[in-house]
Amino acid sequence: MKRVVLFIVTNLAVLVVLGIVARLLGVDRAVPGQYGALLAFAAIFGMGGSFISLAISKWSAKRMMGVKVIAEPRGDAEQWLVNAVARHAQAAGIGMPEVGIFDAPQPNAFATGARRDSALVAVSTGLLHSMNREQVDAVLGHEISHVANGDMVTLTLIQGVLNTFVMFLSRVIGGIVDKAVFRSEREHGPGYFLSVMALQILFGLLASVVVFWFSRQREFRADAGGARLAGRPNMISALERLKAAHEQPLPDQLGAFGISGGGKAISRLFMTHPPLDERIAALRAMQG
């Protein structure tokens, strides 16, 4: 989950910054009403924003999550972790990723990076403390599968296409709002700039629904990859352990305010991962 959320948050931030820069440099003013030129502008900045997010994904993840990369293993636990990642990476046919640990009580892990042979795999202290080595091994296999499957690059391409339409539509509609509501006599009044920024954020959030759907589909494939690398029983066991860790109920007075309380059809649209029960069922249905 953290891998996708970090990417989307970074992408939205980059998209807004690029929009402001384009406005300040006057690039935005050069294409009002010229839809072909506007679409080209949106594609350049939209795809550019997505690939910038990918390029800095490792750097931003390390700093936002406080990841401590294991340069020289200290102790048996870190040595085992590095060896397990190396074993899975070799089996998956990718280069050795950087291996890191971040401090968080919840069991979690993520993989990120612009290239298959230069990725980062990080696990939380909560995961290391709450799972046995067979379960951790399966989680590492799952994350290595994300890298081997090229999920971050595919995610970037999808996000880039969505960014293009977000920037294009926000400017087309912003121009209409500027003239119809703010009665601007100029090509671009202040209403245009405010409308574009607001619409860009709104459409960006709606576009994230598509990205989340894609992420949910890729989780099943990464689970299958983890099962092949570390064994299906271990992958199932790891997911069951995650399920147990996430099933700590809220007090009755807070239940209605929990993230999973009510509105399941809507909340599912914004889930980066399928429900754990569905993932476990899919693994049990695997052949072999």
MOGIRA-V862137 format. One record per residue. N is the residue number from 1. RES is the residue in three letters. PHI is phi in radians with two decimals (none if undefined). BURIAL is I if it has 16 or more other C-alpha atoms within 10 Angstrom, else O. D_LAST is the distance of its C-alpha to the last C-alpha in whole Angstrom. Layout:
N_RES_PHI_BURIAL_D_LAST, N_RES_PHI_BURIAL_D_LAST
//
This chain:
1_MET_none_O_28, 2_LYS_-1.06_O_31, 3_ARG_-1.02_I_30, 4_VAL_-1.27_I_30, 5_VAL_-1.09_O_33, 6_LEU_-1.05_I_35, 7_PHE_-1.12_I_34, 8_ILE_-1.17_I_36, 9_VAL_-1.07_O_39, 10_THR_-1.09_I_40, 11_ASN_-1.09_I_39, 12_LEU_-1.07_I_42, 13_ALA_-1.11_O_44, 14_VAL_-1.11_I_44, 15_LEU_-1.09_I_45, 16_VAL_-1.13_I_48, 17_VAL_-1.09_O_49, 18_LEU_-1.09_I_49, 19_GLY_-1.11_I_51, 20_ILE_-1.16_O_53, 21_VAL_-1.08_O_54, 22_ALA_-1.06_O_54, 23_ARG_-1.16_O_57, 24_LEU_-1.16_O_59, 25_LEU_-1.43_O_59, 26_GLY_1.49_O_60, 27_VAL_-1.10_O_57, 28_ASP_-1.05_I_56, 29_ARG_-1.36_O_60, 30_ALA_-1.41_O_59, 31_VAL_-2.24_I_57, 32_PRO_-1.14_O_58, 33_GLY_1.34_O_58, 34_GLN_-1.65_O_57, 35_TYR_-1.17_O_53, 36_GLY_-1.13_O_52, 37_ALA_-1.16_O_53, 38_LEU_-1.12_I_52, 39_LEU_-1.14_I_48, 40_ALA_-1.12_O_49, 41_PHE_-1.03_I_50, 42_ALA_-1.13_I_47, 43_ALA_-1.16_I_44, 44_ILE_-1.11_O_46, 45_PHE_-1.32_I_46, 46_GLY_-1.18_I_43, 47_MET_-1.16_I_41, 48_GLY_-1.07_I_43, 49_GLY_-1.08_I_42, 50_SER_-1.17_I_38, 51_PHE_-1.28_I_38, 52_ILE_-1.12_I_41, 53_SER_-1.03_I_38, 54_LEU_-1.15_I_35, 55_ALA_-1.08_O_38, 56_ILE_-1.76_O_39, 57_SER_-1.07_I_36, 58_LYS_-1.15_I_35, 59_TRP_-1.06_O_39, 60_SER_-1.21_I_39, 61_ALA_-1.12_I_36, 62_LYS_-1.05_I_37, 63_ARG_-1.43_O_41, 64_MET_-1.23_O_40, 65_MET_-1.72_I_37, 66_GLY_1.15_O_39, 67_VAL_-1.27_I_36, 68_LYS_-1.80_O_38, 69_VAL_-1.27_I_36, 70_ILE_-1.48_I_35, 71_ALA_-1.41_O_37, 72_GLU_-2.25_O_38, 73_PRO_-0.99_O_36, 74_ARG_-1.98_O_38, 75_GLY_1.68_O_36, 76_ASP_-1.14_O_33, 77_ALA_-1.11_O_31, 78_GLU_-1.18_I_32, 79_GLN_-1.12_O_31, 80_TRP_-1.09_O_28, 81_LEU_-1.07_I_27, 82_VAL_-1.11_I_28, 83_ASN_-1.12_O_26, 84_ALA_-1.14_I_23, 85_VAL_-1.11_I_24, 86_ALA_-1.07_I_25, 87_ARG_-1.12_O_22, 88_HIS_-1.19_I_20, 89_ALA_-1.10_I_22, 90_GLN_-1.13_O_22, 91_ALA_-1.15_O_18, 92_ALA_-1.50_I_19, 93_GLY_1.35_O_22, 94_ILE_-2.13_I_24, 95_GLY_-1.23_I_28, 96_MET_-1.17_I_28, 97_PRO_-1.32_I_29, 98_GLU_-1.22_I_32, 99_VAL_-2.07_I_30, 100_GLY_-2.47_I_32, 101_ILE_-2.26_I_33, 102_PHE_-2.16_I_35, 103_ASP_-1.47_O_37, 104_ALA_-2.78_O_35, 105_PRO_-1.25_O_35, 106_GLN_-1.38_I_32, 107_PRO_-1.23_I_28, 108_ASN_-2.74_I_28, 109_ALA_-2.81_I_27, 110_PHE_-2.71_I_27, 111_ALA_-2.29_I_27, 112_THR_-2.69_I_29, 113_GLY_2.42_I_31, 114_ALA_-1.38_I_33, 115_ARG_-2.28_I_31, 116_ARG_-1.06_I_27, 117_ASP_-1.69_I_29, 118_SER_-2.57_O_32, 119_ALA_-1.79_I_30, 120_LEU_-2.25_I_30, 121_VAL_-2.06_I_28, 122_ALA_-2.28_I_29, 123_VAL_-2.21_I_29, 124_SER_-1.50_I_31, 125_THR_-1.10_I_33, 126_GLY_-1.09_I_32, 127_LEU_-1.17_I_28, 128_LEU_-1.14_I_29, 129_HIS_-1.46_O_31, 130_SER_-1.79_I_29, 131_MET_-2.08_I_25, 132_ASN_-1.42_O_24, 133_ARG_-1.16_I_23, 134_GLU_-1.12_I_19, 135_GLN_-1.22_I_20, 136_VAL_-1.07_I_22, 137_ASP_-1.03_I_20, 138_ALA_-1.18_I_17, 139_VAL_-1.08_I_20, 140_LEU_-1.10_I_21, 141_GLY_-1.09_I_18, 142_HIS_-1.07_I_18, 143_GLU_-1.20_I_21, 144_ILE_-1.09_I_21, 145_SER_-1.12_I_18, 146_HIS_-1.01_I_21, 147_VAL_-1.16_I_23, 148_ALA_-1.10_I_21, 149_ASN_-1.38_I_21, 150_GLY_1.20_I_25, 151_ASP_-1.10_I_25, 152_MET_-1.19_I_28, 153_VAL_-1.19_I_30, 154_THR_-1.09_O_28, 155_LEU_-1.04_I_29, 156_THR_-1.13_I_33, 157_LEU_-1.11_I_33, 158_ILE_-1.10_I_32, 159_GLN_-1.12_I_35, 160_GLY_-1.12_I_37, 161_VAL_-1.11_I_38, 162_LEU_-1.12_I_38, 163_ASN_-1.01_I_41, 164_THR_-1.01_I_42, 165_PHE_-1.26_I_43, 166_VAL_-1.08_I_44, 167_MET_-1.19_I_46, 168_PHE_-1.14_I_48, 169_LEU_-1.16_I_48, 170_SER_-1.11_I_49, 171_ARG_-1.38_I_52, 172_VAL_-1.12_I_53, 173_ILE_-1.21_O_53, 174_GLY_-1.05_I_55, 175_GLY_-1.14_I_57, 176_ILE_-1.15_I_58, 177_VAL_-1.10_I_58, 178_ASP_-1.05_I_61, 179_LYS_-1.41_I_63, 180_ALA_-1.40_O_62, 181_VAL_-1.71_O_63, 182_PHE_-1.58_O_64, 183_ARG_0.95_O_67, 184_SER_-1.23_I_66, 185_GLU_-1.53_O_69, 186_ARG_-1.57_O_67, 187_GLU_-1.10_O_64, 188_HIS_-2.37_I_62, 189_GLY_-1.66_O_63, 190_PRO_-1.07_O_62, 191_GLY_-1.10_I_60, 192_TYR_-1.12_I_58, 193_PHE_-1.08_I_57, 194_LEU_-1.14_O_56, 195_SER_-1.13_I_55, 196_VAL_-1.10_I_52, 197_MET_-1.09_I_51, 198_ALA_-1.16_O_51, 199_LEU_-1.18_I_49, 200_GLN_-1.12_I_47, 201_ILE_-1.19_I_46, 202_LEU_-1.09_O_45, 203_PHE_-1.14_I_43, 204_GLY_-1.11_I_41, 205_LEU_-1.18_I_40, 206_LEU_-1.14_O_39, 207_ALA_-1.12_I_37, 208_SER_-1.12_I_35, 209_VAL_-1.07_I_34, 210_VAL_-1.15_I_32, 211_VAL_-1.11_I_31, 212_PHE_-1.11_I_29, 213_TRP_-1.07_I_27, 214_PHE_-1.03_I_26, 215_SER_-1.06_I_25, 216_ARG_-1.10_I_23, 217_GLN_-1.17_O_21, 218_ARG_-1.24_I_20, 219_GLU_-1.12_I_19, 220_PHE_-1.08_I_16, 221_ARG_-1.19_I_15, 222_ALA_-1.18_I_17, 223_ASP_-1.06_I_14, 224_ALA_-1.11_I_11, 225_GLY_-1.14_I_13, 226_GLY_-1.09_I_14, 227_ALA_-1.15_I_11, 228_ARG_-1.21_I_10, 229_LEU_-1.39_I_13, 230_ALA_-2.04_I_14, 231_GLY_1.76_I_11, 232_ARG_-1.09_I_9, 233_PRO_-1.03_O_12, 234_ASN_-1.21_I_14, 235_MET_-1.17_I_14, 236_ILE_-1.12_I_14, 237_SER_-1.07_I_17, 238_ALA_-1.13_I_19, 239_LEU_-1.18_I_19, 240_GLU_-1.15_I_20, 241_ARG_-1.18_I_23, 242_LEU_-1.08_I_24, 243_LYS_-1.07_O_24, 244_ALA_-1.11_O_26, 245_ALA_-1.20_O_28, 246_HIS_-1.59_O_29, 247_GLU_-1.74_O_30, 248_GLN_-1.29_O_33, 249_PRO_-1.24_O_36, 250_LEU_-1.37_O_39, 251_PRO_-1.00_O_42, 252_ASP_-0.94_O_43, 253_GLN_-1.25_O_46, 254_LEU_-1.90_O_43, 255_GLY_-0.99_O_41, 256_ALA_-1.19_O_42, 257_PHE_-1.77_O_42, 258_GLY_-1.23_O_38, 259_ILE_-1.15_O_36, 260_SER_-1.75_O_34, 261_GLY_-1.51_O_37, 262_GLY_1.29_O_38, 263_GLY_0.99_O_37, 264_LYS_-1.09_O_33, 265_ALA_-1.11_O_33, 266_ILE_-1.32_O_35, 267_SER_-1.09_O_34, 268_ARG_-1.10_I_30, 269_LEU_-1.07_I_32, 270_PHE_-1.84_I_33, 271_MET_-1.50_I_29, 272_THR_-1.45_I_28, 273_HIS_-2.19_I_24, 274_PRO_-1.18_I_23, 275_PRO_-0.97_O_23, 276_LEU_-1.05_O_21, 277_ASP_-1.06_O_20, 278_GLU_-1.19_O_19, 279_ARG_-1.17_I_17, 280_ILE_-1.14_I_15, 281_ALA_-1.09_O_15, 282_ALA_-1.13_O_13, 283_LEU_-1.17_I_10, 284_ARG_-1.17_O_10, 285_ALA_-1.49_O_9, 286_MET_-1.09_O_6, 287_GLN_-1.45_O_4, 288_GLY_1.51_O_0
//
